[in-house]
Amino acid sequence: GRTDAKVRAYNKRALEALGEVAGADLHVNDLYAAIIGYCGLDYKSCDLQLPTNVHFTTKGQQFMAERVVDSVLKLLQA
């Protein structure tokens, strides 16, 4: 099963791999950090995520979508 430690390891490796390709041009929208900021570190239950599931509720999908839109808009304005 997926654990928080595995998620952190996947994210770390993805950043390393993408950083090797994109270098300074890499822009990261850390949705993991946003979820942790809302739900708390090592949360067991949160209204953004389905119970005992890796998928997100409609509220969670909306939460992440808003952060993606904000991130893209900031880059377009730069």
Residue frames as a rotation matrix with the C-alpha (Angstrom) as fourth column:
GLY 1
0.565 0.825 0.000 0.00
0.825 -0.565 0.000 0.00
0.000 0.000 -1.000 0.00
ARG 2
0.019 -0.494 0.869 0.92
0.372 -0.804 -0.465 3.62
0.928 0.332 0.168 -0.30
THR 3
0.340 -0.006 -0.941 2.26
0.929 -0.154 0.336 5.28
-0.147 -0.988 -0.047 2.78
ASP 4
0.980 0.001 -0.198 3.18
-0.001 -1.000 -0.012 8.87
-0.198 0.012 -0.980 3.47
ALA 5
0.170 -0.985 0.027 6.85
-0.195 -0.007 0.981 7.87
-0.966 -0.172 -0.194 3.50
LYS 6
-0.219 -0.198 0.956 6.45
0.793 0.534 0.292 6.39
-0.568 0.822 0.040 0.00
VAL 7
0.755 0.537 0.376 4.72
0.655 -0.636 -0.408 9.53
0.021 0.554 -0.832 -1.24
ARG 8
0.765 -0.541 -0.350 7.60
-0.323 -0.792 0.519 11.68
-0.557 -0.284 -0.780 0.06
ALA 9
-0.182 -0.868 0.463 10.10
0.105 0.451 0.886 9.31
-0.978 0.210 0.009 -1.59
TYR 10
0.135 0.315 0.939 8.22
0.955 0.213 -0.208 9.40
-0.266 0.925 -0.272 -4.93
ASN 11
0.955 0.295 0.021 8.04
0.292 -0.931 -0.218 13.19
-0.044 0.214 -0.976 -4.82
LYS 12
0.446 -0.868 -0.217 11.73
-0.306 -0.376 0.874 13.51
-0.841 -0.323 -0.434 -3.96
ARG 13
-0.328 -0.583 0.743 12.78
0.469 0.582 0.664 11.27
-0.820 0.567 0.082 -6.83
ALA 14
0.431 0.564 0.705 10.44
0.898 -0.188 -0.398 13.03
-0.092 0.804 -0.587 -9.26
LEU 15
0.944 -0.116 -0.309 11.94
-0.080 -0.989 0.126 16.41
-0.320 -0.094 -0.943 -8.33
GLU 16
0.029 -0.995 0.099 15.44
-0.163 0.093 0.982 15.03
-0.986 -0.045 -0.159 -8.81
ALA 17
-0.256 -0.094 0.962 14.61
0.787 0.557 0.264 13.57
-0.561 0.825 -0.069 -12.22
LEU 18
0.673 0.583 0.454 12.76
0.738 -0.569 -0.364 16.65
0.046 0.580 -0.813 -13.43
GLY 19
0.781 -0.450 -0.434 15.44
-0.167 -0.818 0.550 18.94
-0.603 -0.357 -0.714 -12.06
GLU 20
-0.207 -0.882 0.423 18.04
0.283 0.359 0.889 17.07
-0.937 0.304 0.175 -14.09
VAL 21
-0.175 0.235 0.956 16.06
0.980 0.130 0.148 17.79
-0.090 0.963 -0.253 -17.25
ALA 22
0.615 0.605 0.506 14.58
0.664 -0.743 0.081 21.24
0.425 0.286 -0.859 -16.58
GLY 23
-0.489 -0.866 -0.104 17.18
0.762 -0.366 -0.534 22.74
0.425 -0.340 0.839 -14.28
ALA 24
-0.900 0.054 -0.432 16.36
0.229 -0.786 -0.574 26.29
-0.371 -0.616 0.695 -13.22
ASP 25
-0.746 0.650 -0.143 13.32
-0.519 -0.432 0.738 26.34
0.418 0.624 0.660 -15.51
LEU 26
-0.523 0.546 -0.655 11.49
0.545 0.804 0.236 23.86
0.655 -0.234 -0.718 -13.28
HIS 27
-0.543 0.480 0.689 8.48
-0.715 -0.695 -0.080 25.35
0.440 -0.536 0.720 -11.51
VAL 28
-0.800 0.209 -0.563 6.97
0.378 0.903 -0.203 23.19
0.466 -0.375 -0.802 -8.78
ASN 29
-0.122 0.833 0.540 3.42
-0.753 -0.432 0.496 23.44
0.646 -0.346 0.680 -7.54
ASP 30
-0.904 -0.383 -0.192 3.68
-0.164 0.724 -0.670 21.41
0.395 -0.574 -0.717 -4.34
LEU 31
0.041 0.999 0.004 0.18
-0.566 0.020 0.824 20.02
0.823 -0.036 0.566 -3.93
TYR 32
0.054 -0.116 -0.992 1.47
0.612 0.789 -0.059 17.58
0.789 -0.603 0.113 -1.33
ALA 33
-0.865 -0.438 -0.245 2.50
0.465 -0.515 -0.720 20.49
0.189 -0.737 0.649 0.87
ALA 34
-0.637 0.703 0.316 -0.86
-0.596 -0.709 0.377 22.17
0.490 0.052 0.870 0.30
ILE 35
0.277 0.743 -0.609 -2.74
-0.109 0.654 0.749 19.04
0.955 -0.141 0.263 1.36
ILE 36
-0.202 -0.436 -0.877 -0.52
0.826 0.406 -0.392 18.58
0.527 -0.803 0.278 4.42
GLY 37
-0.957 -0.156 0.246 -1.03
0.042 -0.909 -0.415 22.25
0.288 -0.387 0.876 5.28
TYR 38
-0.229 0.959 0.167 -4.77
-0.743 -0.283 0.607 21.71
0.629 0.015 0.777 5.24
CYS 39
0.574 0.552 -0.605 -5.05
-0.191 0.808 0.557 18.17
0.796 -0.205 0.569 6.65
GLY 40
0.622 -0.447 0.643 -2.00
-0.745 -0.088 0.661 18.11
-0.238 -0.890 -0.388 8.94
LEU 41
-0.304 -0.851 -0.428 1.15
-0.885 0.419 -0.205 16.02
0.354 0.316 -0.880 8.88
ASP 42
-0.970 -0.138 -0.202 0.51
-0.094 0.972 -0.213 12.27
0.226 -0.188 -0.956 9.03
TYR 43
-0.348 0.917 0.195 -3.24
-0.916 -0.289 -0.278 12.82
-0.198 -0.275 0.941 8.96
LYS 44
-0.887 0.140 0.440 -5.43
0.123 0.990 -0.067 9.73
-0.445 -0.006 -0.895 9.16
SER 45
-0.025 0.932 0.362 -8.64
0.973 0.105 -0.204 11.39
-0.228 0.347 -0.910 8.06
CYS 46
-0.749 -0.169 -0.641 -9.35
0.060 -0.980 0.189 14.58
-0.660 0.103 0.744 6.11
ASP 47
0.261 0.965 0.011 -12.39
0.141 -0.027 -0.990 15.86
-0.955 0.260 -0.143 4.25
LEU 48
0.167 -0.273 -0.947 -10.23
-0.885 -0.464 -0.022 16.35
-0.434 0.842 -0.320 1.14
GLN 49
-0.676 -0.519 -0.523 -9.46
-0.688 0.700 0.194 12.64
0.265 0.491 -0.830 0.75
LEU 50
0.370 0.806 -0.462 -11.68
-0.561 0.590 0.581 9.59
0.741 0.044 0.670 0.53
PRO 51
0.490 -0.154 0.858 -11.47
-0.809 0.284 0.514 7.39
-0.323 -0.946 0.015 3.66
THR 52
0.113 -0.574 0.811 -8.75
-0.119 0.803 0.584 4.72
-0.986 -0.162 0.022 3.45
ASN 53
0.667 0.151 0.729 -8.16
0.694 0.228 -0.683 5.63
-0.269 0.962 0.047 -0.18
VAL 54
-0.424 -0.894 -0.144 -5.49
0.725 -0.431 0.538 7.47
-0.543 0.123 0.831 -2.16
HIS 55
-0.441 0.335 0.832 -8.11
0.710 -0.437 0.552 9.39
0.549 0.835 -0.045 -4.15
PHE 56
-0.981 -0.007 -0.194 -9.63
0.118 -0.814 -0.568 12.73
-0.154 -0.580 0.800 -3.27
THR 57
-0.108 0.988 -0.113 -13.16
0.737 0.003 -0.676 13.89
-0.667 -0.156 -0.729 -2.64
THR 58
0.387 0.327 0.862 -14.82
0.832 -0.527 -0.173 16.47
0.398 0.785 -0.475 -4.86
LYS 59
0.996 -0.049 -0.080 -13.79
0.001 -0.846 0.534 19.05
-0.094 -0.531 -0.842 -2.26
GLY 60
0.296 -0.950 0.098 -10.19
0.204 0.163 0.965 17.79
-0.933 -0.266 0.242 -2.44
GLN 61
-0.069 -0.260 0.963 -10.18
0.982 0.151 0.111 17.92
-0.174 0.954 0.245 -6.23
GLN 62
0.746 0.407 0.528 -11.48
0.496 -0.868 -0.031 21.49
0.445 0.285 -0.849 -6.13
PHE 63
0.840 -0.486 -0.240 -8.87
0.004 -0.437 0.900 22.40
-0.542 -0.757 -0.365 -3.49
MET 64
-0.080 -0.930 0.358 -6.04
0.509 0.271 0.817 21.16
-0.857 0.248 0.452 -5.69
ALA 65
0.149 0.205 0.967 -7.53
0.981 -0.155 -0.118 22.61
0.126 0.966 -0.224 -8.89
GLU 66
0.970 0.237 0.047 -7.60
0.225 -0.958 0.178 26.08
0.087 -0.162 -0.983 -7.33
ARG 67
0.475 -0.868 -0.147 -3.93
-0.078 -0.208 0.975 25.79
-0.876 -0.452 -0.167 -6.43
VAL 68
-0.189 -0.502 0.844 -3.03
0.822 0.389 0.415 24.63
-0.537 0.772 0.339 -9.95
VAL 69
0.534 0.461 0.709 -4.92
0.780 -0.592 -0.202 27.55
0.327 0.661 -0.676 -11.49
ASP 70
0.953 -0.203 -0.225 -3.23
-0.043 -0.826 0.562 30.01
-0.299 -0.526 -0.796 -9.12
SER 71
0.140 -0.970 0.197 0.19
0.235 0.226 0.945 28.56
-0.962 -0.086 0.259 -9.95
VAL 72
-0.105 -0.126 0.986 -0.37
0.979 0.159 0.124 28.74
-0.172 0.979 0.107 -13.71
LEU 73
0.801 0.476 0.363 -1.73
0.531 -0.845 -0.066 32.29
0.275 0.246 -0.929 -13.52
LYS 74
0.720 -0.613 -0.326 1.35
-0.072 -0.533 0.843 33.42
-0.691 -0.583 -0.428 -11.56
LEU 75
-0.216 -0.842 0.495 3.64
0.515 0.333 0.790 31.96
-0.830 0.426 0.361 -14.23
LEU 76
0.125 0.338 0.933 1.65
0.984 -0.161 -0.074 33.59
0.125 0.927 -0.353 -17.03
GLN 77
0.960 0.278 0.041 1.91
0.264 -0.943 0.203 36.96
0.095 -0.184 -0.978 -15.31
ALA 78
0.441 -0.869 -0.226 5.67
0.319 -0.083 0.944 36.67
-0.839 -0.488 0.241 -14.81
